[in-house]
């Protein structure tokens, strides 16, 4: 089984894993704030389509989507060890899907699009991909994390049309065409 690129991006951004000490259960989960329940529901649906038994439940102000599966756990651990390598070997279409999941986990929409993370190598790989797509982006430090930012209206419009991000598509941004 190859890790779905959208799920890989979402897991890399918001995913956690753990092996149970007594039952040796391989748990992988994604937490979203309740206001982002639509992202959790989408992740649940994608995981179910891949044949996983998915548990979704609320706790505090969060929604958790949980899967117990050793194969998925091992793929997630591999992704966490070198997300930059994982991203670089994807096709263009799959890179866009990865960025969609990553944006749904770590992205912010204002008058610009920003993805925040501590993995500067991955952010630089995304910036290089944007450059190959003729998009302008910047990486800057924001406290303990960095962000890759796209602010030009034409570039935002391109990303909104081509990246399968629920968060990005839920907010009307721009309608300019490239």
N, C-alpha and C positions, 0 to 999 in steps of 0.2 A: 504494500500500500504506500503510495506517495502522498505526502502531506499536501492537502489542498492549499494553494497559495494564499487565498483570502484568510482561511483559518490560521495558517502559519503567521501571517501578519498580526491578526487579532490575538493569537496566543502569545506571540513574542511581546506584544505591548501589554496585555492584561492577564496573561496566563500564569498559572502557578501549578506546581506538581508536588506530589508527596507519596512516599511509600509507607503504608501503615505498618507500625512496629509489630503488632500482634497478628494481623491477618495478611500482611504482605500485599495489600491491595494497591495497585498502581493508579493513583488518582491524578487527573488533570482537570483543572477548572479555570473558568473565566468569570471574573466578577465585574458587574456593571452597576452603576448607580441606577436606581429605579426609573429615573427619567429617561434612561437609555435602554429600557426593557425591549424595545424593538430590535436593538443590536443583539441582545441576549437571545431573543426569540429566533432571529436569523441564524445565529451560531447553532442553536439547538436543532433547527431544521436542517442545516447543512450536515451536522454530525449524524443525525438520524438517517439522512439519505446515504451516508457512508456506511450505514449498518450498525452504528453504535447504540447501546442502551444509554440514553441520556436522562439525567436527573436535573430538573430545573426547580429552584425554590427561592423564596425570599428570606432574607435575614437582615435585620436592622433596616438601613436604607439602600440595600444592595440586592441584586438578583445574581444568583450563581447558577452556572451551567456546568455540570460535573459529569465526567466520564471515567469509568474504571476500565483501563485497557493497557496492557503492558506494551504492545506495539506502538500505540500512540504516545505513551509515556516516553519510550526510548527515542522516538522521532522528535518529540518536543525537547528532550535533553540535548540531542544533537543540534537542533536549531538554536537553542540557547547558547551552545558552546561556540558557534560561529555563524551568526545570522548574516553577516556580510557575504560569506562564501555561498550560503544558501541562496541569497538574493541574486548575486552575480551570475549564477548558473541558470537562472530562469529565463524563459523566452520573454519577449516584450509584453505579450498579452498576460503572462503569468506575473511579471513584475508589476503591471498595473493592478492585478488582483491582490498581490501581496500588499502593495501600498494602500489599497482600499481597506483591507483588514487592519493594517497598522494605523491608518488614519482613524478608523472607527474606534480603535483602542486609545490612541495617543494624540489625536488631532484636535485642532481648534479652528473654528470658522469665525472670522470677524470680517473685516474688509480685506483680509488676506487669509491664506491657508498655512497653518504651521503644524508640524509634527514634532513633538518634544520627546527626547529620550536621552539616556546616558551613553548609549552605544554610538559614539561619534563615527566610528568606522562605517556602520550601517547608514547613518545619515549622509556621510560623504558618498557612499555608493548610490544612494537615492539621488543626491545632487548631481552626480555624474550622469545618471540615467536621465534626469531632467534636462541636462545640458545637451545630451544626444537627441532629445526630443525638441530642441531649440527653445527650451523654457528657461527663464531667469529665476534663480533661487539663491538664497543666502543661508549660511549656517552661522548662528550666533549663540553665545552662552547666555543662559537665563537661570541664574542661581546655580544649582548643582547639575542641571541638565543643559542640553543644547537643543536647538530647534532648527529644522530646515524650513525655510519660509518662502512662499511664492506670493507675490503681491500684484503683479501686473494683471490687469483685467483679462487680456487675451489668454494669458497663461492659466489663470483661474478657470476661465471658460473651457479651455482644452481639458484640464484635469477633471472638471465637473462632468464633462461629456464622456470621458474615457476611463475614469477610475470607478470601480464598483463599490463606492463608499456610501453606506446608508446615511451617515451623518452629513456628508457633503451634499447629497441629493435631497435631503429633507429641508434644506434651506435654500430659497431662491437666491442665487448669487448674481451671475451675469449672463447675458445672452449673446455676447459678441462671438463671432466665428473667426477662426484663424484662417 
